[in-house]
Amino acid sequence: MKRNMKVLIVITCCFILSGCWDQNPLKDVKLVMSVGIDITPEGKIQNTVSIPLIMSGEGATQVTGSQIISAINDTHRAARNEIDTKISEQFDASKLKIMLLGEKYAKQDIYPGLDMFYRDPKSSVIANVLVVKGKAHDLLNVKDEESKSKSEYLSDLIKSMQASTIIPKQTRPLITDLLDPGTDLVLPLIEEETNTAKIKGIALFNGSKYTGHDLSLQESTLFLLMKDEKSKKAWLKLKIDQNRKPKMENYVIINVLKVKRKMSVQAVNPEQISAKLDYNFKIEILEYPGGGIASQKQIDALNQKVSQLLTEKANELIKKLQKSKADSLSIGRDIIAFYPTTWDKIDWKQIYPNIPIEVKVQTEILKQGIIQ
């Protein structure tokens, strides 16, 4: 009796446990690792994808290059379906690493291009999204001498720049910031330059549209420090003198070791909204050809000069953000959280460019190198 019961249970399990019914074998798909989105002069959508070419060898597989395929159609889904007709297997974006947005496309509205990927349960929602100075199609077609695939090359470049606190890390779906009324997103800016790709800084957004205004590499690092998003290293070059010769003696290069930030927003009523940001940077001196800093007096003088220059640069950066109507430091979030009544009464996009925002940076030199 017990034996019959066991047999019955086994047979029942065979019907209930269906196994890997949703498997998606790699031999049946083409893994799209990078995608570029552009808009044509006629207003059509151009999608370009990069697919790694894989060769099987003895005991392992090897990436030998990339296959670049492009299609133009009326909508993103239609262009994607057309690409599907040009490849031997099924289009699969589950391992998507890079999404490139052409400059003209990004200036219109980037949400429609993201909508298709976020609706697909197989798509990667934390792929790195970048704005291309020019066309995404042209960047993906750059012929570099790297033996790795185009997607691997771009991915390694992005990781390197993220580790240097030059571009932000993509740690959550982009749509999170895109639909948040209390902040404006920023995206890395990349450009094709002499048959290679080069990070140019950060592209500023107002809502879901690229403003056309950018931050340089040095401004990008300072901005990320102001957002308290320091990575492994954060180098800044400052001109502390004007007339020294040789010219290199006018500069000091620092690495920011630690950031302490305090943001205070006042918005008791719509007519009196202001913000104050105080920073304390723990720094080390990486290069200072212009003079020694052996004594405490010299250290204090350099600290004062560096603090003054960083304060000036931070306030200039704030003016640039306000001119672009880009609340990239998320001041609006504090108003939503602590002054909801005021938030309901204001049009933040109209008020933000004109509110007083004060920034002060104080530095403390912790390391000077082994030579004093």
Buried (B, 14 or more C-beta within 10 A) or exposed (E): EEEEEEEEEEEEEEEEEEEEEEEEEEEEBBBBBBBBBBBBEEEBBBBBBBBBEBEEEEEEEEBEBBBBBBBBBEEBBBBBBBBBEEBEBEBBBEBBBBBBBBBBBBBBEBBBBBEBBEEBEEBBBEBBBBBBBBBBBBBBBBEEEEEBBBBBBBBEBBEEBBBBBBBBBBEEBBBEBBEBEBBBBBBBBBBBEEEBBBBBBBBBBBBBBBBEBBBBBBBBBBBBBBBEBBBEBBBBEBEBEEEBEEEEBBBBBBBBBEBEBEBEBBBEEBEEBEBBBBBBBBBBBBBBEBBEBEEEEBBEBBBEBBBBBBBEBBBEBBEBBBEBBBBBBBBBBBBBEEBEEBBEEBEBBEBBBEBEBBBBBBBBBEEBEEEE
